[in-house]
Amino acid sequence: MSAVTNAKTKKKKKRKSQAPVALVYFITVLIFMGLLAALSIYLLKEFNVIKDDDTEDEVTTKTSFNNLYARVNSKGVLADCAFVRIEPDTQKILVVPISSMTVSAKDKSQTFRDVFETSGMTGLTSAVCETFDVTVDNYVSLTNDAFERVADIFGGITYTPEEELYYLSQENNENDISISKGELVNLSGRQIRLIFQYPVFESGKQGNIDFMGLALTRLLNNAFQQSNITIDNLDNIYNIITENSDTDLTSDDFNLQKSFVKEMLASGLAPAEQMIPQGTWGADDESFEVSSEFKAELKNRIAGTEE
């Protein structure tokens, strides 16, 4: 009996001695799995497969979009461009018309037209960002035809000039401009585009930029006044502006912006407002240097909507 009792006692001691070993092994496995999980999450974040909480909050709360639209003529030359900021939170759209003769802050020996000729839309976008101290989410180059078609979808604009606008085109009568001072006229997309570029203003190219800011804001506000027509045409507009375009505005980018724009369209407001760049024109309007005061004003305007 004593032999049997001793054997049972030894077996019991052996089981007790194995218990701490098993516990240590189990804890080691848990620690290893935790470290492996942490390493996996780190690598996934590094390769942007998943985003951390701060980044995700930034994406989900982003409700402003900065777009750069550049009109390029039939000869492939930059005609003009516009910085357009969509602000659903404030129910505003900010339009900043930009002359192609604007001097680039990156290289003051070059205008935006020069930059576009050598570096395309990516170079132009970079120059605009640095010169105006803004960021651009997406850029789009527009043909003359694309601009005219979209302007006509928005219904053109009514306009009463404060001076006589007169220009005879050497191409054909359809491109002539003849509008008396004080005359109320309905301008089509083609007429708007021609006034953008023709030397019809006493103030020179500053007059073209002033008119461009006015025309673009009126076009956008017209689009909001006919909201049902605009909503039905949003996809069509995207196809028009991106056809034969140098752009990084993907369909996903557009659909995101469209979701906010459609909500704004339902408001029945006229949200577009303009800021005309101030600065100094060079001889014969061959260059325009933006003033530091305007850049500060623009920066404060944008910052005020992000608070």
Backbone as numpy.savetxt, mean C-alpha at the origin, in Angstrom:
# Nx Ny Nz CAx CAy CAz Cx Cy Cz
10.55 -72.65 56.33 9.72 -71.44 56.33 10.58 -70.18 56.33
11.68 -70.22 57.08 12.56 -69.06 57.13 13.20 -68.78 55.79
13.49 -69.86 55.02 14.09 -69.67 53.68 13.13 -68.98 52.74
11.87 -69.41 52.82 10.83 -68.79 51.97 10.64 -67.33 52.34
10.65 -67.06 53.65 10.47 -65.68 54.13 11.61 -64.80 53.67
12.84 -65.33 53.73 14.01 -64.55 53.29 13.93 -64.23 51.81
13.46 -65.19 51.01 13.36 -64.99 49.55 12.36 -63.90 49.23
11.21 -63.89 49.96 10.19 -62.88 49.74 10.70 -61.49 50.12
11.48 -61.49 51.24 12.04 -60.21 51.70 13.02 -59.64 50.69
13.87 -60.48 50.11 14.85 -60.04 49.11 14.14 -59.52 47.85
13.08 -60.22 47.44 12.34 -59.82 46.24 11.68 -58.46 46.42
11.17 -58.26 47.67 10.52 -56.98 47.98 11.52 -55.83 47.96
12.73 -56.11 48.54 13.77 -55.09 48.54 14.21 -54.75 47.12
14.25 -55.77 46.28 14.68 -55.54 44.89 13.69 -54.64 44.16
12.37 -54.87 44.43 11.35 -54.04 43.79 11.46 -52.59 44.26
11.73 -52.43 45.57 11.87 -51.08 46.10 13.07 -50.37 45.53
14.13 -51.10 45.32 15.34 -50.47 44.78 15.18 -50.07 43.33
14.28 -50.74 42.58 14.07 -50.42 41.18 13.14 -49.22 41.00
12.30 -48.95 42.03 11.32 -47.86 41.91 11.96 -46.50 41.68
13.00 -46.09 42.46 13.63 -44.79 42.21 14.27 -44.71 40.83
14.82 -45.81 40.35 15.45 -45.81 39.03 14.41 -45.54 37.96
13.25 -46.18 38.07 12.17 -45.97 37.10 11.66 -44.54 37.14
11.57 -43.96 38.34 11.11 -42.58 38.48 12.08 -41.60 37.83
13.38 -41.83 38.08 14.40 -40.97 37.47 14.35 -41.07 35.95
14.17 -42.28 35.45 14.09 -42.50 33.99 12.89 -41.76 33.41
11.74 -41.85 34.10 10.51 -41.21 33.62 10.67 -39.69 33.58
11.28 -39.13 34.65 11.49 -37.68 34.70 12.45 -37.23 33.62
13.49 -38.05 33.38 14.46 -37.72 32.32 13.79 -37.68 30.96
12.90 -38.65 30.70 12.17 -38.68 29.43 11.31 -37.42 29.27
10.61 -37.00 30.35 9.76 -35.80 30.29 10.59 -34.55 29.99
11.74 -34.44 30.66 12.61 -33.28 30.43 13.09 -33.26 28.99
13.49 -34.43 28.49 13.98 -34.52 27.11 12.89 -34.13 26.12
11.66 -34.61 26.37 10.55 -34.27 25.48 10.23 -32.79 25.53
10.33 -32.19 26.72 10.10 -30.76 26.84 11.12 -29.94 26.08
12.38 -30.34 26.20 13.44 -29.65 25.46 13.26 -29.80 23.97
12.86 -31.00 23.54 12.64 -31.25 22.12 11.49 -30.40 21.59
10.42 -30.28 22.39 9.28 -29.45 21.98 9.68 -27.99 21.88
10.46 -27.51 22.86 10.90 -26.11 22.84 11.77 -25.83 21.62
12.67 -26.79 21.32 13.53 -26.63 20.15 12.71 -26.61 18.87
11.70 -27.46 18.80 10.85 -27.52 17.61 10.10 -26.21 17.40
9.55 -25.65 18.48 8.83 -24.38 18.38 9.76 -23.26 17.96
10.97 -23.26 18.51 11.95 -22.23 18.14 12.25 -22.28 16.65
12.49 -23.50 16.14 12.82 -23.64 14.72 11.65 -23.26 13.84
10.43 -23.61 14.23 9.26 -23.25 13.45 9.07 -21.74 13.38
9.37 -21.05 14.52 9.28 -19.59 14.52 10.37 -18.97 13.65
11.57 -19.55 13.73 12.68 -19.02 12.95 12.38 -19.07 11.46
11.70 -20.12 11.01 11.39 -20.28 9.59 9.99 -19.79 9.26
9.39 -19.01 10.20 8.09 -18.36 9.98 6.95 -19.34 9.69
7.12 -20.59 10.13 6.02 -21.54 9.99 4.91 -21.19 10.98
5.31 -20.77 12.19 4.36 -20.23 13.15 4.90 -18.90 13.64
4.03 -18.07 14.19 4.44 -16.75 14.65 4.21 -16.64 16.13
5.04 -15.83 16.80 4.84 -15.65 18.24 3.63 -14.75 18.46
3.24 -14.62 19.72 2.00 -13.92 20.04 2.03 -12.47 19.60
3.18 -11.79 19.77 3.27 -10.37 19.41 3.06 -10.19 17.92
3.72 -11.07 17.12 3.61 -10.98 15.67 2.19 -11.25 15.22
1.56 -12.26 15.84 0.21 -12.61 15.44 -0.75 -11.49 15.76
-0.55 -10.84 16.94 -1.40 -9.71 17.28 -1.24 -8.59 16.30
0.02 -8.37 15.83 0.29 -7.31 14.87 -0.44 -7.57 13.57
-0.47 -8.84 13.13 -1.12 -9.18 11.87 -2.62 -9.02 11.98
-3.19 -9.55 13.07 -4.64 -9.54 13.19 -5.19 -8.14 13.45
-4.37 -7.24 14.02 -4.87 -5.90 14.32 -4.49 -4.88 13.26
-3.77 -5.30 12.24 -3.35 -4.36 11.20 -4.57 -3.95 10.38
-4.90 -2.66 10.41 -6.05 -2.19 9.65 -5.73 -0.93 8.87
-4.52 -0.80 8.41 -4.17 0.29 7.50 -3.26 -0.29 6.43
-3.40 0.24 5.22 -2.65 -0.28 4.09 -2.09 0.87 3.27
-0.80 0.84 3.02 -0.14 1.87 2.21 0.20 1.30 0.84
-0.39 1.88 -0.19 -0.16 1.42 -1.55 0.48 2.53 -2.39
1.36 2.13 -3.29 1.96 3.07 -4.23 1.50 2.72 -5.64
0.85 3.67 -6.30 0.39 3.48 -7.67 1.22 4.38 -8.59
1.79 3.81 -9.63 2.64 4.58 -10.54 2.08 4.45 -11.96
1.75 5.58 -12.57 1.26 5.55 -13.94 2.45 5.62 -14.90
2.50 4.64 -15.78 3.60 4.54 -16.74 3.02 4.70 -18.14
3.56 5.64 -18.93 2.97 5.91 -20.24 3.33 4.84 -21.26
2.85 5.03 -22.47 3.02 4.01 -23.51 4.47 3.83 -23.93
5.33 4.79 -23.57 6.76 4.69 -23.89 7.56 4.08 -22.74
6.86 3.64 -21.70 7.54 3.03 -20.55 8.17 4.03 -19.61
7.73 5.29 -19.69 8.28 6.37 -18.85 7.33 6.64 -17.69
7.88 6.84 -16.50 7.05 7.17 -15.34 6.41 8.53 -15.54
5.08 8.57 -15.52 4.35 9.83 -15.71 4.08 10.52 -14.38
3.57 9.77 -13.42 3.29 10.31 -12.08 2.98 9.14 -11.17
2.84 9.39 -9.90 2.47 8.32 -8.98 1.69 8.89 -7.81
1.12 7.99 -7.02 0.33 8.43 -5.88 0.50 7.45 -4.73
0.69 8.00 -3.55 0.72 7.23 -2.31 -0.69 7.25 -1.76
-1.28 6.07 -1.61 -2.67 5.98 -1.15 -2.71 5.12 0.12
-3.19 5.72 1.20 -3.25 5.03 2.49 -4.71 4.78 2.86
-5.07 3.51 3.04 -6.43 3.12 3.43 -6.46 2.93 4.94
-7.38 3.65 5.62 -7.45 3.62 7.07 -8.87 3.25 7.53
-9.19 1.96 7.56 -10.54 1.56 7.97 -10.92 2.01 9.37
-9.96 2.06 10.29 -10.28 2.45 11.67 -10.82 3.87 11.76
-10.25 4.76 10.96 -10.70 6.15 10.98 -11.66 6.46 9.84
-11.94 5.43 9.02 -12.83 5.60 7.85 -12.30 6.68 6.91
-10.98 6.66 6.68 -10.34 7.64 5.82 -9.47 6.97 4.76
-9.30 7.65 3.66 -8.32 7.28 2.63 -7.48 8.52 2.35
-6.20 8.42 2.58 -5.29 9.55 2.35 -4.63 9.41 0.99
-4.68 10.47 0.21 -4.08 10.49 -1.13 -2.97 11.53 -1.18
-1.78 11.10 -1.58 -0.66 12.02 -1.76 -0.19 11.89 -3.21
-0.53 12.87 -4.07 -0.07 12.83 -5.46 1.42 13.15 -5.51
2.14 12.47 -6.37 3.60 12.63 -6.40 4.08 12.85 -7.83
4.83 13.90 -8.03 5.39 14.20 -9.35 6.54 13.24 -9.66
6.63 12.85 -10.93 7.76 12.01 -11.36 9.06 12.79 -11.34
8.97 14.12 -11.21 10.16 14.97 -11.16 10.69 15.16 -9.74
10.08 14.46 -8.78 10.53 14.55 -7.39 11.95 14.03 -7.25
12.79 14.78 -6.55 14.18 14.38 -6.34 14.25 13.28 -5.29
14.98 12.22 -5.60 15.11 11.09 -4.69 16.07 11.42 -3.55
15.64 11.14 -2.33 16.52 11.36 -1.18 17.68 10.37 -1.16
17.51 9.24 -1.84 18.58 8.24 -1.88 19.72 8.70 -2.77
19.40 9.44 -3.82 20.40 9.95 -4.74 19.86 11.24 -5.34
20.30 12.37 -4.83 19.73 13.65 -5.23 20.06 14.06 -6.66
20.86 13.25 -7.33 21.13 13.52 -8.74 20.05 12.88 -9.62
19.13 12.17 -8.99 18.09 11.47 -9.75 16.69 11.89 -9.31
15.80 11.99 -10.29 14.38 12.17 -10.00 13.75 10.77 -9.94
12.50 10.72 -9.49 11.80 9.44 -9.46 11.71 8.84 -10.87
11.60 9.69 -11.87 11.54 9.18 -13.26 12.85 8.48 -13.61
13.96 9.06 -13.18 15.27 8.43 -13.42 15.37 7.10 -12.68
14.92 7.11 -11.43 15.00 5.89 -10.61 14.19 4.78 -11.25
12.98 5.11 -11.72 12.13 4.10 -12.35 12.79 3.54 -13.61
13.43 4.42 -14.37 14.07 3.98 -15.62 15.17 2.96 -15.36
15.89 3.13 -14.26 17.03 2.25 -13.98 16.68 1.09 -13.04
15.70 1.29 -12.15 15.45 0.28 -11.11 14.01 -0.22 -11.04
13.15 0.25 -11.93 11.78 -0.26 -11.96 10.99 0.09 -10.71
9.92 -0.66 -10.48 9.01 -0.38 -9.38 9.64 -0.61 -8.01
10.51 -1.60 -7.90 11.14 -1.83 -6.59 12.03 -0.67 -6.21
12.80 -0.17 -7.18 13.66 0.98 -6.91 12.85 2.23 -6.62
11.77 2.44 -7.39 10.91 3.60 -7.19 10.26 3.54 -5.81
9.76 2.38 -5.43 9.11 2.23 -4.12 10.08 2.56 -3.00
11.30 2.06 -3.10 12.32 2.35 -2.09 12.61 3.84 -2.02
12.70 4.49 -3.19 12.98 5.93 -3.23 11.84 6.74 -2.62
10.60 6.36 -2.91 9.44 7.06 -2.35 9.42 6.93 -0.83
9.68 5.70 -0.35 9.67 5.47 1.10 10.71 6.34 1.80
11.91 6.41 1.25 12.96 7.18 1.90 12.73 8.68 1.76
12.24 9.10 0.60 12.04 10.53 0.36 10.91 11.11 1.19
9.81 10.34 1.33 8.65 10.84 2.07 8.57 10.29 3.50
9.54 9.44 3.86 9.58 8.85 5.20 8.28 8.10 5.50
7.91 7.21 4.57 6.71 6.38 4.73 7.08 4.92 4.46
6.15 4.03 4.73 6.30 2.64 4.34 5.27 2.32 3.27
5.57 1.36 2.42 4.65 0.94 1.36 4.45 -0.56 1.47
3.19 -0.97 1.59 2.87 -2.39 1.69 2.88 -3.06 0.32
2.28 -2.38 -0.66 2.20 -2.95 -2.01 2.34 -1.86 -3.05
2.93 -2.22 -4.19 3.06 -1.27 -5.30 2.41 -1.84 -6.55
1.94 -0.92 -7.41 1.27 -1.29 -8.66 1.64 -0.27 -9.73
2.10 -0.74 -10.88 2.29 0.17 -12.01 1.02 0.10 -12.86
0.57 1.27 -13.34 -0.66 1.36 -14.13 -0.36 1.86 -15.53
-0.98 1.26 -16.52 -0.92 1.81 -17.87 -1.90 2.97 -17.97
-1.77 3.79 -19.00 -2.73 4.87 -19.22 -4.14 4.29 -19.36
-4.25 3.19 -20.12 -5.55 2.58 -20.36 -6.17 2.09 -19.06
-5.36 1.48 -18.19 -5.88 0.96 -16.92 -6.42 2.11 -16.07
-5.67 3.21 -15.99 -6.14 4.34 -15.20 -7.46 4.86 -15.76
-7.55 5.05 -17.07 -8.76 5.60 -17.69 -9.96 4.70 -17.44
-9.78 3.41 -17.56 -10.89 2.47 -17.38 -11.41 2.49 -15.94
-10.51 2.52 -14.97 -10.93 2.56 -13.57 -11.61 3.90 -13.27
-11.06 5.00 -13.79 -11.67 6.32 -13.57 -13.08 6.36 -14.14
-13.29 5.71 -15.27 -14.63 5.69 -15.88 -15.59 4.81 -15.07
-15.09 3.73 -14.49 -15.93 2.91 -13.61 -16.43 3.76 -12.44
-15.55 4.64 -11.93 -15.92 5.52 -10.81 -16.80 6.69 -11.26
-17.00 6.82 -12.56 -17.90 7.85 -13.07 -17.25 9.16 -13.44
-15.90 9.20 -13.50 -15.23 10.45 -13.82 -15.45 11.47 -12.71
-15.23 12.76 -13.04 -15.45 13.82 -12.04 -16.09 15.04 -12.70
-16.71 15.87 -11.89 -17.10 17.20 -12.35 -16.03 18.17 -11.87
-15.78 19.19 -12.71 -14.65 20.08 -12.41 -14.91 21.46 -12.98
-14.57 22.48 -12.20 -14.67 23.86 -12.66 -13.30 24.51 -12.50
-12.56 24.72 -13.59 -11.21 25.29 -13.48 -11.26 26.77 -13.11
-10.24 27.21 -12.40 -10.13 28.61 -12.02 -9.35 29.41 -13.07
-8.94 28.75 -14.13 -8.26 29.40 -15.24 -8.59 28.63 -16.52
-8.37 29.24 -17.64 -8.63 28.54 -18.90 -7.60 27.44 -19.11
-8.08 26.26 -19.46 -7.20 25.13 -19.74 -7.28 24.82 -21.23
-6.15 24.99 -21.90 -6.17 24.86 -23.36 -4.90 24.18 -23.83
-5.08 23.14 -24.64 -3.92 22.45 -25.21 -4.37 21.67 -26.45
-3.67 21.89 -27.56 -3.95 21.16 -28.78 -2.92 20.05 -28.95
-3.40 18.83 -29.00 -2.52 17.68 -29.16 -2.10 17.53 -30.60
-0.89 17.08 -30.82 -0.40 16.82 -32.17 -0.84 15.44 -32.66
-1.50 14.69 -31.78 -1.89 13.32 -32.14 -3.26 13.29 -32.81
-4.30 13.64 -32.07 -5.64 13.67 -32.65 -6.54 14.55 -31.79
-7.71 14.89 -32.33 -8.61 15.81 -31.64 -9.13 15.25 -30.32
-9.15 13.93 -30.18 -9.64 13.32 -28.95 -8.75 13.66 -27.76
-7.53 14.05 -28.05 -6.60 14.38 -26.98 -6.46 15.88 -26.74
-7.29 16.68 -27.40 -7.27 18.12 -27.17 -7.96 18.46 -25.85
-7.50 19.54 -25.23 -8.14 20.05 -24.02 -8.50 21.52 -24.24
-9.77 21.84 -24.04 -10.22 23.23 -24.18 -11.37 23.45 -23.21
-11.07 24.05 -22.06 -12.08 24.28 -21.03 -11.97 25.74 -20.57
-13.07 26.45 -20.63 -13.07 27.86 -20.24 -13.02 28.01 -18.73
-12.47 29.12 -18.30 -12.42 29.43 -16.86 -13.84 29.50 -16.31
-14.08 28.83 -15.18 -15.39 28.86 -14.54 -16.42 27.94 -15.15
-16.04 27.19 -16.17 -16.98 26.29 -16.84 -17.06 24.95 -16.10
-18.29 24.53 -15.76 -18.48 23.24 -15.11 -18.50 22.14 -16.17
-17.58 21.20 -16.06 -17.48 20.14 -17.06 -17.44 18.78 -16.38
-17.89 17.78 -17.11 -17.74 16.39 -16.69 -16.53 15.81 -17.39
-15.56 15.34 -16.64 -14.33 14.83 -17.21 -14.29 13.31 -17.17
-13.99 12.71 -18.31 -13.84 11.26 -18.39 -12.45 10.87 -17.91
-12.21 9.58 -17.83 -10.90 9.10 -17.42 -9.79 9.60 -18.33
-10.04 9.62 -19.63 -9.02 10.10 -20.58 -8.73 11.58 -20.37
-9.76 12.39 -20.21 -9.55 13.83 -20.02 -8.81 14.12 -18.72
-9.16 13.38 -17.68 -8.45 13.54 -16.40 -6.98 13.22 -16.58
-6.70 12.11 -17.23 -5.31 11.69 -17.44 -4.54 12.72 -18.26
-5.16 13.29 -19.27 -4.48 14.28 -20.10 -4.16 15.55 -19.31
-5.09 15.98 -18.44 -4.83 17.18 -17.64 -3.73 16.91 -16.62
-3.59 15.65 -16.19 -2.48 15.29 -15.31 -1.15 15.70 -15.94
-1.03 15.52 -17.26 0.28 15.61 -17.90 0.48 16.81 -18.83
-0.59 17.44 -19.29 -0.44 18.56 -20.23 0.00 19.84 -19.49
0.78 20.70 -20.17 1.19 21.98 -19.57 0.09 23.03 -19.73
-0.98 22.87 -18.96 -2.15 23.75 -19.12 -2.32 24.73 -17.96
-1.49 24.62 -16.93 -1.68 25.46 -15.75 -0.63 26.57 -15.69
-1.05 27.75 -15.24 -0.12 28.86 -15.10 0.98 28.56 -14.10
0.68 27.74 -13.11 1.66 27.39 -12.08 2.57 26.23 -12.50
2.47 25.82 -13.76 3.35 24.77 -14.25 2.97 23.40 -13.70
3.99 22.58 -13.44 3.74 21.21 -13.00 3.14 21.14 -11.59
3.31 22.22 -10.82 2.63 22.25 -9.53 1.12 22.23 -9.74
0.66 22.89 -10.79 -0.77 22.87 -11.11 -1.24 21.48 -11.46
-0.41 20.72 -12.19 -0.78 19.34 -12.52 -0.92 18.48 -11.27
0.01 18.67 -10.33 -0.04 17.89 -9.09 -1.24 18.30 -8.24
-1.53 19.59 -8.18 -2.71 20.05 -7.45 -3.98 19.43 -8.04
-4.06 19.45 -9.36 -5.24 18.86 -10.02 -5.30 17.36 -9.80
-4.16 16.71 -9.83 -4.12 15.26 -9.62 -4.66 14.89 -8.24
-4.24 15.62 -7.21 -4.75 15.36 -5.88 -6.25 15.54 -5.80
-6.75 16.62 -6.41 -8.18 16.88 -6.41 -8.93 15.80 -7.17
-8.44 15.43 -8.35 -9.13 14.44 -9.18 -9.18 13.08 -8.52
-8.07 12.64 -7.93 -8.03 11.32 -7.32 -8.97 11.24 -6.11
-8.99 12.29 -5.30 -9.89 12.26 -4.14 -11.35 12.28 -4.59
-11.66 13.04 -5.63 -13.04 13.06 -6.13 -13.43 11.72 -6.73
-12.51 11.10 -7.46 -12.80 9.78 -8.03 -13.11 8.77 -6.93
-12.27 8.76 -5.89 -12.49 7.82 -4.80 -13.79 8.10 -4.06
-14.08 9.36 -3.82 -15.32 9.70 -3.12 -16.54 9.38 -3.98
-16.41 9.54 -5.31 -17.49 9.12 -6.21 -17.72 7.62 -6.08
-16.61 6.87 -6.00 -16.72 5.42 -5.87 -17.50 5.04 -4.61
-17.32 5.82 -3.54 -18.02 5.52 -2.30 -19.48 5.97 -2.34
-19.77 6.98 -3.15 -21.15 7.43 -3.28 -21.99 6.45 -4.11
-21.33 5.68 -4.97 -22.02 4.62 -5.73 -21.50 3.27 -5.25
-21.66 3.04 -3.97 -21.01 1.90 -3.31 -21.39 0.55 -3.91
-22.66 0.37 -4.28 -23.07 -0.93 -4.83 -22.35 -1.24 -6.14
-22.24 -0.23 -7.00 -21.53 -0.42 -8.27 -20.07 -0.71 -8.01
-19.48 0.00 -7.07 -18.05 -0.19 -6.76 -17.80 -1.58 -6.19
-18.65 -2.03 -5.27 -18.49 -3.37 -4.69 -18.55 -4.43 -5.77
-19.50 -4.29 -6.70 -19.63 -5.26 -7.79 -18.42 -5.26 -8.71
-17.67 -4.16 -8.72 -16.55 -4.03 -9.66 -15.18 -4.19 -9.01
-15.10 -4.47 -7.73 -13.81 -4.53 -7.05 -12.87 -5.56 -7.68
-13.38 -6.76 -7.94 -12.53 -7.78 -8.56 -12.14 -7.37 -9.97
-13.07 -6.75 -10.69 -12.77 -6.28 -12.04 -11.69 -5.22 -12.01
-11.76 -4.32 -11.04 -10.75 -3.27 -10.90 -9.37 -3.87 -10.65
-9.33 -4.88 -9.77 -8.05 -5.54 -9.49 -7.46 -6.14 -10.77
-8.30 -6.79 -11.56 -7.82 -7.39 -12.81 -7.32 -6.33 -13.79
-8.01 -5.18 -13.82 -7.61 -4.11 -14.74 -6.26 -3.53 -14.35
-6.09 -3.20 -13.07 -4.87 -2.51 -12.67 -3.65 -3.42 -12.65
-3.85 -4.72 -12.49 -2.70 -5.64 -12.43 -2.37 -6.27 -13.77
-3.20 -6.03 -14.78 -2.90 -6.54 -16.12 -1.73 -5.73 -16.72
-0.75 -6.43 -17.22 0.45 -5.78 -17.78 1.09 -4.83 -16.75
1.07 -5.25 -15.50 1.57 -4.40 -14.42 2.78 -5.02 -13.75
3.67 -4.14 -13.29 4.75 -4.57 -12.41 4.23 -4.33 -10.99
3.85 -5.41 -10.32 3.19 -5.26 -9.03 3.52 -6.41 -8.10
3.45 -6.15 -6.80 3.56 -7.21 -5.80 2.24 -7.36 -5.04
1.17 -6.76 -5.59 -0.16 -6.87 -4.98 -0.79 -8.18 -5.43
-0.62 -9.22 -4.62 -1.16 -10.53 -4.96 -2.67 -10.55 -4.72
-3.31 -11.61 -5.20 -4.75 -11.74 -4.98 -5.06 -11.85 -3.49
-4.18 -12.49 -2.73 -4.38 -12.57 -1.28 -4.28 -11.19 -0.63
-3.29 -10.40 -1.05 -3.16 -9.03 -0.54 -4.42 -8.23 -0.86
-4.87 -8.37 -2.10 -6.04 -7.62 -2.54 -7.29 -8.04 -1.76
-7.47 -9.34 -1.58 -8.66 -9.81 -0.87 -8.68 -9.33 0.58
-7.50 -9.23 1.21 -7.44 -8.71 2.57 -7.87 -7.25 2.58
-7.31 -6.45 1.68 -7.68 -5.04 1.63 -9.15 -4.88 1.25
-9.60 -5.73 0.33 -10.99 -5.63 -0.13 -11.97 -5.84 1.02
-11.65 -6.75 1.93 -12.57 -7.02 3.04 -12.79 -5.77 3.89
-11.75 -4.97 4.07 -11.89 -3.74 4.84 -12.57 -2.64 4.01
-12.22 -2.56 2.73 -12.81 -1.54 1.86 -14.31 -1.74 1.73
-14.76 -2.98 1.63 -16.19 -3.26 1.51 -16.95 -2.78 2.75
-16.34 -2.94 3.92 -16.97 -2.42 5.13 -17.04 -0.90 5.10
-15.98 -0.26 4.58 -15.98 1.19 4.49 -17.03 1.67 3.48
-17.17 0.94 2.38 -18.14 1.32 1.36 -19.56 1.30 1.91
-19.82 0.43 2.86 -21.16 0.33 3.44 -21.49 1.52 4.34
-20.48 2.32 4.68 -20.69 3.44 5.60 -21.39 4.63 4.94
-21.29 4.72 3.61 -21.91 5.83 2.91 -21.16 7.14 3.03
-19.92 7.09 3.50 -19.12 8.30 3.68 -18.35 8.64 2.41
-17.73 9.82 2.40 -16.79 10.23 1.36 -15.43 10.33 2.03
-14.67 9.24 2.09 -13.52 9.17 3.00 -12.21 9.76 2.48
-12.12 10.02 1.17 -10.82 10.41 0.59 -10.49 11.86 0.89
-9.25 12.10 1.30 -8.74 13.44 1.51 -7.30 13.48 0.99
-6.82 14.65 0.65 -5.52 14.77 0.01 -4.53 15.58 0.83
-3.27 15.28 0.59 -2.18 16.10 1.09 -1.26 16.37 -0.10
-1.14 17.62 -0.48 -0.32 17.99 -1.64 1.11 18.25 -1.18
2.08 17.54 -1.73 3.47 17.77 -1.33 3.90 19.22 -1.52
4.59 19.75 -0.53 5.14 21.10 -0.60 6.66 21.00 -0.72
7.24 21.95 -1.45 8.68 21.92 -1.63 9.12 22.96 -2.64
10.24 22.68 -3.29 10.85 23.66 -4.20 11.03 23.06 -5.58
10.54 23.77 -6.59 10.72 23.35 -7.98 12.02 23.94 -8.51
12.71 23.13 -9.33 13.92 23.59 -9.97 13.60 24.33 -11.27
14.63 24.72 -11.99 14.47 25.47 -13.24 13.65 24.65 -14.24
12.69 25.34 -14.88 11.84 24.74 -15.91 11.06 23.52 -15.38
10.84 23.49 -14.08 10.09 22.38 -13.46 10.69 21.02 -13.74
12.01 20.97 -13.89 12.68 19.71 -14.20 13.01 18.91 -12.94
12.75 19.48 -11.77 12.98 18.76 -10.52 12.12 19.36 -9.43
11.79 18.55 -8.43 10.99 19.01 -7.29 11.55 18.37 -6.03
11.95 19.19 -5.07 12.50 18.68 -3.83 11.50 18.89 -2.70
11.09 17.80 -2.09 10.09 17.85 -1.02 10.67 18.54 0.21
9.88 19.40 0.83 10.36 20.11 2.01 10.34 19.20 3.24
11.23 19.47 4.16 11.27 18.70 5.41 10.00 18.93 6.22
9.42 20.14 6.08 8.19 20.45 6.82 7.04 19.56 6.35
6.96 19.35 5.03 5.88 18.49 4.53 6.07 17.05 4.99
7.31 16.56 4.94 7.57 15.19 5.39 7.19 15.01 6.85
7.47 16.02 7.67 7.10 15.95 9.08 5.58 15.98 9.24
4.92 16.81 8.43 3.46 16.89 8.49 2.82 15.56 8.10
3.36 14.95 7.04 2.83 13.67 6.59 3.06 12.59 7.63
4.25 12.59 8.22 4.57 11.60 9.25 3.64 11.74 10.45
3.38 12.97 10.85 2.48 13.21 11.99 1.03 12.81 11.64
0.65 13.08 10.40 -0.71 12.69 9.96 -0.89 11.17 10.05
0.10 10.43 9.59 0.00 8.97 9.62 0.10 8.45 11.06
1.00 9.01 11.83 1.15 8.58 13.21 -0.11 8.83 14.02
-0.82 9.90 13.71 -2.04 10.24 14.43 -3.14 9.23 14.24
-3.11 8.49 13.13 -4.14 7.47 12.86 -3.74 6.11 13.41
-2.52 6.01 13.94 -2.05 4.71 14.43 -2.00 4.65 15.94
-2.38 5.73 16.59 -2.35 5.77 18.06 -3.51 4.94 18.64
